[in-house]
Amino acid sequence: MEPAHQPDMLNLDENFLNRYSDDELLEFIKNTGIPLGAPPSRVRQLSPTLVAKGMQSKTLPDTLAAQCLARELGIRVSEIRRTITKNNRSYVIMDRVSGEPLETCWSRLGWIATIRLAFQLRKFVRRMQEVSSSTAGGLETGASTSLWLDDYYGLPLHAYPSDIQSYITFWLQYPQKRPQLYPDPELHRQNTAMIPAIPTRFVFVHQDLAPRNILIDEHRRMWLIDWDSAGFYPLYFEYVAMQNFDYGSWNTIDRLRWWSFSWISVGIYSRELQALHKVREYSVSNAFGRSIVPGILRHRHTEN
């Protein structure tokens, strides 16, 4: 007969993880877990093979759904062992991936290694893009949490392609609505030319494939972590997100290799990159524009 197990709050017993109460695990996470990464880190190491990641409770369903779908598609992701939710705060306990972030080993890689890794990611991304949806947002809730669609009022749940297009078009044409802020007519012309085509479908994207979220294990196999931003969005969002990080100490060659890595793995969408950076710039800096955004999306509710 198996002896009764008494939880040890100084040394987490991985074999009896499900025997701990939520409160016991929360106490261990907060007081004993070792922070991983630069502060303020949301990830804590609980044992040699387990980590806990904190997040807002409202994002938990979409994160879990995205990570489970990725695993089903054959993408290397950490296996989830348990979830805890209390006071609008959630923690996901999962296997720790034994690997080095691409951001720390990138400068040591040569061109051949770069290309080989790019084709690994390309295979993952193509599998993800085979999964599509007629509406945007998180896989479970349909909430649009993309950095590029972030607005005080937010987009509707399960946003249609026309919603996304209206939002992007509104902000790229915002200088025409506020010419006293942007008096250059050439700017208006350039912004209008950037407007992307209306997507016919949304695809499953990770949307945060920065080097910190790509791990390489001892066998040169790639693992993808941090699925908090994943969901159904336009195809080009993956490329745009890959260019949205701090290069730090990377030199010109390092940056050129990253551009090549991105091109091979997800393609190049330069015009869309410029467009979404403009959208972000205008939407963050113009409170007046944010106050009238709901009006441009109201057509959805009046048409249906």
HELIX and SHEET records of a PDB file:
HELIX    1   1 GLU A   14  ARG A   19  5                                   6    
HELIX    2   2 ASP A   22  ASN A   31  1                                  10    
HELIX    3   3 SER A   57  THR A   59  5                                   3    
HELIX    4   4 LEU A   60  GLU A   72  1                                  13    
HELIX    5   5 LEU A  102  CYS A  105  1                                   4    
HELIX    6   6 TRP A  106  ARG A  108  5                                   3    
HELIX    7   7 TRP A  111  GLN A  129  1                                  19    
HELIX    8   8 LEU A  147  LEU A  149  5                                   3    
HELIX    9   9 PRO A  161  LEU A  172  1                                  12    
HELIX   10  10 TYR A  174  LYS A  177  1                                   4    
HELIX   11  11 PRO A  185  MET A  194  1                                  10    
HELIX   12  12 PRO A  211  ASN A  213  5                                   3    
HELIX   13  13 PHE A  237  MET A  242  1                                   6    
HELIX   14  14 THR A  252  VAL A  266  1                                  15    
HELIX   15  15 SER A  270  SER A  285  1                                  16    
HELIX   16  16 ALA A  287  LEU A  297  1                                  11    
HELIX   17  17 HIS A  299  GLU A  303  1                                   5    
SHEET    1   A 5 ILE A  34  LEU A  36  0                                        
SHEET    2   A 5 VAL A  43  GLN A  45 -1                                        
SHEET    3   A 5 LEU A  50  GLN A  56 -1                                        
SHEET    4   A 5 ARG A  89  ASP A  95 -1                                        
SHEET    5   A 5 ILE A  80  LYS A  86 -1                                        
SHEET    1   B 3 GLU A 100  PRO A 101  0                                        
SHEET    2   B 3 ILE A 214  ILE A 216 -1                                        
SHEET    3   B 3 MET A 222  LEU A 224 -1                                        
SHEET    1   C 3 SER A 132  SER A 133  0                                        
SHEET    2   C 3 PHE A 202  VAL A 205 -1                                        
SHEET    3   C 3 GLY A 231  TYR A 233 -1                                        
END                                                                             
